Amino acid sequence: MAEKIICVVGPTACGKTKLGVLLAKRYDGEVVSADSMQIYKGMTIGTAAPTAEEMEGVPHHMIAVADPAEQWSAARYARAAVPIVDDILRRGKRPILVGGTGLWLDAVVQGRTFAGGHAGGAVRRELQAQLAREGIGPLLEELREAAERLHPADEKRILRALEVYRETGKTISAHNAETRDLPPRYDAVWIGLQFRDRADMKTLIDRRVDAMVAAGLLEEVGQLLESGLPREATALQAIGYKEFLGVLEGTATMEQAVAEVKLRSRQYAKRQLTWLRRNPDIHWIWWEKDRDFARALQVSTEILAAAGVF
């Protein structure tokens, strides 16, 4: 029987960190972050990674564990996070996954394997060279023969799909079909947070961005560059970092960068919600104008008790 874990999910700025800590203290748990940017070192401000004060003594895992020059996938995250979750369970504690990166959460909870292919490997380099020589047409035609249908402009997905096909002889869709019906790795109880009024979410996101700027987001971006991190690094494409690179390079003003970060953060929150709403197992807690964490903890406790978590 799969072990029970708790997943706290929702869009950016909805209060996942706080509720995760409250639940960890209530259920003798430890938090495992599922945030695709909080894994990087030196990116505390722009990713809203929890401070020691915000952790309130609760152990947190998978925060600041990767070099910003590295590129992490859902598969790599799962390989690192699953042993941590298993160790927490082995010690009689309750794992609490907290984050808004839906694909990474699914990778851990569902336990499905990922299609082969190694981004940046020999096959990918060969495909990149062919793309440069011949354009996307011949590659897309090969992929169509492998029963995949992608838009000609979506070069990234075409290369990834062909990488998998050339290395494994299977299409990504064929792989997914084989793994779709596998039982989940863990018995997860999902708790989601979101605002009833989108305007309230927008206001909170804007306030958070202002707080990041006041805390030194521009300086944090500068320190990453001074450390030798390439401008093209995946970490520097994150919301907040990419925009403030423009300030440092003189292509944008502070005011323009702040406005762009707020806009992109709101757009990201909408995408997160779109992903999460596909999951029918999430028990949603709706915030009104203000976030009532005492009520959220009470409601969460009732949800968890009904699911057999005490």
N, C-alpha and C positions, 0 to 999 in steps of 0.2 A: 504494500500500500504506500502511495506517495506521501512524503512528509508534508505537513502543513507549514506554509510560510505566509507572510503578509506582504502585500504590494500596495504602496501608497503612490498614486499617480495623479496627473493633472497637468495643465499648462504652466508655463513659466509664471512665477510670482504668485502662485495660488496658495502657498503655505505648506507645501509638501515636507520641507525640512522640519518645520516646527511640529507638525502632526507626527512625523516619523519618530522624532525624539520622545514625544509624549507616549506614543505606543510602546516604544522600546522600554521606557521606564515602567510602564504598566505591566508589560508581559515579559520582563527580564530578557529583553532582546538586544540585538546589535544591528546597526544599520549598514546596508550595502548600497552604495550609490549606483544608480543606473542613469548617469548623465554623460553624454558623449564628449563633453568638454571639461567637466570637473575632474576627469582622469589625468589631465595634464598638470605638470608642475609649473609654478610661477604664474598661474592664471586664476588666482583666487577672486579678485575683484570682479572681473568681467563675467565670470561664470556663476557668481553668487554662491561659491562654495561655502559651506558652513564654517564659521570660526570656532575656535575652541570654546568660547563662551556659549555659542549657539548649540554646540553638541551636548552641553550640560553633563559632561562625564560619560556619555554613552559612546561606546566604541563605534567608529565609522570606518568603513572599508571602501576601497576603490576610488579614493580621492587623492589627487596629486601622486599618482603612481607611474605616470608615463612621461617620457621626454617629449616636449612639444614638437620635436622634429619627426616623431613617429606618426604613422597613420594607423588608426585602430578601426577594425570592422566589428560588426556584431558577433561574428564567430570568434574573433580574438578576445573580445570582452567576455564572452561566455566561458571560454577556456580558462580565463583568469578568475572569474567570479564564482563559478560553480564549486571549485574546491573550497572557497571561503564559506559559501553557504553550507556546504556539507560539514565543514569543521564546526561552524556555529551550532548546527543541529547535533553533532556528535558530543558537544560539550553541554548539551541540555538547554541551550538558549534558543530564542526564537529569531530567525532571520527576518529582517524587515527591509525589503527592497524599496528604495525611494528614488523616483526620478521621472523624467518626462520623455525619455528616449524610448519610444514604444517598441521599436524593433529589437533593441538590446534587452528589454524586459522579456519579450517573447522568446528570445534566444535562450535565456536562462530557464524560464518557467516551462516552456514547451519541450525543451530538450531535443529539438529536431536538429539533425545535422545540416550543414550548409553545403551547397553545391561546390565542387572542387574548383580549381583555378587559383592561381596565386598572383594577386595584383602586383605588378612591378617585376614579375619573373620573366623568364626567357620567352615564354609564349606571348606575354603581354608586349614585350619589346618588339617581337617580330610583327605583331599586329599593328603596333604604332608605326613601325617603319612602312608596312604595307599601306596603311592609311595615308601616310605622307606621300607615297609614290603614286597610288592609284585612286585615292579618294574613297569615299564611303560606299560607293555603289557596289563594287565587287564583294566587299565584306558583307553588306546587307543581303546580297543575293545568296551568298553561302549560308547565311543565317536562315534565310527563308527556306532553303532546302532542308534545314534542320528543324523546320516547323515552328520557327519563332517569328513573331510579327512585331516589329518595332518601327517607329518613325525614323526616316532617314536623318533627321537633325539630331537624334538622340545618340550621339557618337559614344558617349560614356557607357551607356547600357548595351549598345551593340558590341563594343569591345569586350565588356565583361561577359556577355552571353557567349560570344565566340571563344573567349578564353576558356570558359567551362567546357564548351563543346569539343574543342580541339584536345583538351587535356583528358577528358573523361569519356568522350563519345556519347554523352547524354546532354540533352537540353536542360536548361534551368527548370522549365515547366515540368519536364519528365521527372526530374529529381524531386521537385516539390510534391508532385502527385504521389510519389512513392512514400514520402515521409508524412504526408498530411494526416494520416489516420493513426499515427503512433500515439500512445498514451503520453500525457505530460510528465515531465520529470518530477515536478512538485505539485502538491495540491494547494494552489494559491487562493487566498481570499483577497479580492481586489477592492480597494477603497479609493474612490476618485473625488477630487475637489475641483469645483468650478463655480464661477459667479453666475447668479441668475440673470443679472443685467450686464451685458457686454461693456457698457460704459464704465461700470465700476472696475472691471478687469483692466480696461484701458488706462484708467486713472492710476491704478496701483502699479502697472507696468511703467508708466511715465515717471512716477515717483521713484521707483527702483532705479531706473536709468540715471535720474538726477543724483541719487545717492551714490551710485557707482562712480560718476564723474567727480563728485565731491571727495570720494575716498581715494582718488588717484588712478583712475582707469587709464588716462593718457600716459602717466608715468609707468604703469605696468606694461603697456604696449611697448614703450621705449626701452624698458629693461629687457624685454624678450628680444628685440632687435639687437641690442648691445651684446646679448649673450651669443650672438652669431646665428640665431634662428633665421633661416631663409624666408624672405618675404612671401614665397609661394607655399610655405608650410600649411598643412591642413588646419593646424591650430589657429593660424592667423587669418583664416577665412571665417572664423566664428563671428557671430553677431557681436558688435562692440569693438572687436579687434580690427577687423577689416576697415571699418569706417574711420577709426582713429589713426590708422596708418596714413590715411589721406591727410589728416591734420599734420602729422609729423613730416610728411613729404611735401606739404604746402599746396596740395590740390583741393583741400576743403578747409573751411573755418570750423571752429569749435561748435558754433551754433548749427551749422549744416550737419556736422557729424552727430551731434546729439539728436537732432530731429530725425536723421536717418536711422539711428539705432532704435529710437522709440518706434518708428514705423515698422522696421524689420522685426522687432521683438513682438509687436502686436500680430503681425502676419504669421510669425512662427507659432505663437500661442494658438492661432486658429488651425494651423496644420496639425499641431499636437492633438487638439480636440478632435479633429477629423479622424485621426488614426485611432485614438482611444475609444471613440464611440463605436468602432467596429466590434469592440469586445463586449458581448452581452453580459459578462459576468461581473462587470464593475458595478459596485454599489456607490452611487453618486451622493455626495453631500454638497448641498447648494448653499453657497455664501450669499447673504444679503449684502447690504452696502459695506458692512464691516465683517471681518473674519472672526467668528466666535469659536475659539479653539476649545473652550470648555465644553461647549455643545458638540463640537466635532468629535471630541474624545468620547463623550457619552454615547453618541450615535455609533461610532466605530466599535465601541465595546459591545453594544447590542448586536451589531452585525457579526462580530467575531464570535460572540457567545452562541448565536444561532448556527454558526458554521462549525461549532465544536472546539473553538479556541478559548481556553480559560487561563 
